Amino acid sequence: MSKIVVRLDRVMADRKISLKDLAEEVGITNANLSKLKTGKASAVRFSTLEALCEALHCQPGDLLEYDPNASEE
């Protein structure tokens, strides 16, 4: 598990937006957004991060968190 924790699910719940609607607004597939949301993505493009922040009216730090206690695989 990565020490970078994705908090996209929390922000989406706060904004009451579905995966389908957010994927459509950001311009990525449901599958890719789902991978990001579940922390299974190995990378994220800055353009995608920017689009997510714009759509969700948030900062990158609201979506990503560093957890030094998370174990690495």
BELBEL-V160326 format. One record per backbone hydrogen bond with DSSP energy under -1.0 kcal/mol. NH is the residue of the N-H (numbers start at 1). CO is the residue of the C=O. If there is no record, write none. Layout:
nh: [NH:NH]
co: [CO:CO]
//
This chain:
nh: [5:7:11:12:13:14:15:17:22:23:24:25:26:27:28:33:34:35:36:37:38:39:40:41:49:50:51:52:53:54:55:56:58:62:63:64:65:67:70]
co: [65:63:7:8:9:10:11:12:18:19:20:21:22:23:23:29:30:31:32:33:34:36:35:35:45:46:47:48:49:50:51:52:53:59:60:60:5:3:67]
//
